[in-house]
């Protein structure tokens, strides 16, 4: 069966309708903002429990990473992401999802070659870049502290 470019174009338009861009942006904004609001609420709770600002911020980060990992392990993060779109990618919970999802997918290959090796398949470059960038920033800070402008 020979298909012309015009026929193929019509078939693809019919098979993949346009996305409601404004609705998708609104959902991403609301879900992402909701995650950030949850983080702020957790920060307020941890500070009310007596933690200083830095410790409370660390506790919030750990809590949100745990929440993202737990929701991914339970299969709920993907369901939320279908509706929230990019709103679940940007906050710290998206990072937790990107680490846990490949690990869960490949756990049938064993703990070392499956879970351990695939855990950092997506997040690995982010971790390496973040570590390298922090070392470079630390060196720059140190040099400028020795020789202020």
N, C-alpha and C positions, 0 to 999 in steps of 0.2 A: 504494500500500500504506500503510495507516494503522497506526501503531505506538503503542500506549499507553505511558504513562510506566513502568508496571511491566514491560512487555515490553522496553522500551529498557534499563531498569536491569538486567534479567537478561542481555541481550545484552552489555552493557558489562562486567559482572562475569565473564562467560564469556570475553570477548576479552582482558581484561587481568587476569591473576591477580595476587594479592598478592605483593609482594616479600618475600624473607626478610630482614627488617630487621636482626636480630641478626648474621646472616652478613655482610651488607653493611657494617655498622658495624665488625665485626672486620676485614674486608678493608681498609677505609679506614684503620683504625688501624694495621694492620701495614704497608701500603704507604707511608703517610705517614711512619710511624716509620722505615721502611727508608730513605726518601729523606733524612730528617733524620740518621740514623745514617751514611749515606754522606757527608753534609756534614761531620759530626764527624770521620769518618775522613780526609777530604780536608784538614780543618783541621789535624789531627795531622801529616799528611804534609808540608804546606806549612810548618808550624812546625819540623818536623825538618829541613827543607831550609834553615833559617836565616832564614825570614821572621819579622818581629815579628807580634804578635797581630792588629793592625789590617790589615797587608798580607796576612796569611794569610787573614783573614776576607774581604777583598776578592777574593782569588784563588779562594776557595771559591764566592763568589757568582757570579763570572764563569764558573767551571767548571760550576756547576749550571745557569746560564742557557744556556750553550753545549750542555750535555748535553740539556736539555729541547728546545732548538731543533733539534738534530741528530736526536733521536728523532722529533720531529714531522715534520721534512723527510723522513725515511725511512719514515714511516707507521707507526712502532712505538708512538708515544705513545698513539695512539687505542686500539690493541689492549691496551696496559697499563691504560689508563683504564677500559676495559670491565669489567675484573676488579677494579681498585682503587677505582673510584668516586671519592668525594670525597677520598680519600687522595692523589690526584694534583693536586687543585685548589689546596690550601692552600699547599704549599711553593713555593719560588721557581721550580721547574720548571714549575709550572702557569702562572705568569706568562709564561714563555718560550713555552709552548705557545699561550697566548692571543694573543700577538703574531704568531707565525709561521704558525699555522693559517689565519687569514683571508688573509694574504699569499700563501700557497701556493695557496689556493682561487681567488684572482683573478689569478694570474700570467698567465693567458691573455689578459687585457685589456691587457697591456703592463707595462713597468717603472714608468712614472710613474702612470698612472691605475689600474692594477691593483695591482701589488705595493706601490708607495709609498703610495697612498691608502688601501688596505685594511689595511695593516700595523697601524695603530693604531685600528682600528674598535672593538675591545673594550678594549684596554689604554690607549687614549688618555685616557679619563676618569680612569683610575687614575694615569697619569703626571701629568696636569694637577692632580688633587687632591693628589698627593704633593708636587709642586713648590710649589703654593700653600700647602699646610699647612706645609712646611718654611720657607717665607718668613715665614709668620705666627709660627711657633715661634721663628724667629731674631729677629724683632722683639721678641717678648715677652721672650726671654732678654736681649736687648740693653737693653731698658728696665729690667728688674729688676736688671741688673748696674750700671746707673747709679744706680738708686734702690733699694738693698736694703731689705727689710722688717725 
